[in-house]
Amino acid sequence: MTNSSGDGLRFAFVAHDARKGEIVAWVGLHKARLSDVRIFSTGTTGSRIKEAFPDLDVTCLKSGPLGGDQQIGAMICEDRLDALIFFVDPLSPMPHDVDVKALTRLATVYDLPMACSRSTADLILNGLLGKDIDSARAV
């Protein structure tokens, strides 16, 4: 599946500190399926994904609290993303809670698929790429 511009899928990846390792592991489970996806990610999350999987097309934006969340928000408004995968840590205080709410609001307003957990991210990946994910879930 490709977006309306025909350039392939474009995903944004964001993760709170306590979930950065989890999103990197999730990307690893789906590395082959993500090989044709353009990935945009906030600073540290993107750097960790890029370091672990240098063959993936990862563009690192600013750190979330330093404007990366707003950069992703602008991409949503400009129809430059096909999905947002945001592994939120619901058990830790979030000093940038307003940024989380802003991204959630924008994803809803612009009808962008958004996942806050592995299972929902699996469903979005399956829906947009149209492939079976059962083998990845078994790992």
SVG drawing of the C-alpha trace seen along z (x, -y; Angstrom):
<svg xmlns="http://www.w3.org/2000/svg" viewBox="-11 -23 35 41">
<polyline fill="none" stroke="black" stroke-width="0.4" points="0.0,0.0 1.2,-3.5 0.0,-6.9 -1.7,-9.3 1.6,-10.7 2.8,-7.2 6.0,-7.5 5.3,-4.5 4.1,-4.5 5.3,-7.1 5.1,-6.2 6.0,-8.4 7.5,-6.6 7.5,-8.2 8.1,-6.5 8.4,-7.7 11.6,-6.9 10.3,-3.8 9.0,-2.4 11.9,-3.2 13.4,0.3 10.0,1.8 9.5,-0.2 13.0,0.7 12.1,4.4 8.8,4.0 10.6,2.5 13.0,5.5 10.1,7.9 8.8,6.2 12.0,5.0 11.5,6.8 7.9,5.4 9.2,1.9 12.0,2.0 9.9,0.0 8.4,-2.4 9.8,-5.9 10.1,-6.3 10.1,-9.7 10.8,-9.7 11.5,-12.0 15.2,-12.4 16.3,-9.7 13.7,-7.1 14.8,-7.6 18.4,-7.4 17.9,-4.1 16.0,-2.6 18.5,-3.9 21.4,-2.5 19.7,0.9 18.6,1.1 20.8,-1.0 19.2,0.4 15.8,-1.2 14.9,-4.6 14.8,-6.6 14.6,-10.4 15.3,-11.7 13.5,-14.9 14.0,-17.0 13.6,-15.4 10.0,-15.3 10.1,-18.0 12.4,-20.2 9.9,-20.3 9.9,-16.9 6.3,-16.3 5.3,-19.5 7.2,-18.5 5.2,-15.3 2.0,-17.3 2.8,-19.5 3.4,-16.4 0.0,-15.2 -1.7,-18.5 0.1,-18.5 -1.0,-14.9 2.6,-13.7 2.1,-10.6 0.1,-7.4 0.3,-6.3 1.5,-7.3 3.0,-4.7 3.3,-6.3 4.3,-4.0 3.1,-6.0 4.1,-5.2 0.8,-5.5 2.4,-4.7 4.9,-7.5 4.3,-11.2 4.4,-13.0 5.8,-16.5 5.0,-16.9 1.4,-15.5 0.1,-18.5 2.2,-17.3 0.7,-13.8 -2.8,-15.2 -2.0,-17.4 -0.7,-14.5 -3.7,-12.4 -6.1,-15.3 -4.4,-15.9 -4.4,-12.2 -8.2,-12.1 -9.0,-15.3 -7.1,-14.2 -8.3,-10.6 -4.7,-9.2 -4.3,-5.7 -2.6,-5.9 -1.3,-3.2 -0.3,-3.5 0.5,0.2 2.2,3.1 -1.1,4.9 -2.6,1.8 0.6,1.1 0.4,4.7 -3.1,4.1 -2.2,0.8 0.8,2.5 -1.3,5.4 -4.0,3.1 -1.7,0.8 0.6,3.5 -2.1,6.2 0.0,9.1 -0.4,11.6 1.2,10.8 0.7,14.0 4.3,15.2 5.7,12.0 3.3,12.2 4.6,15.7 8.1,14.4"/>
</svg>
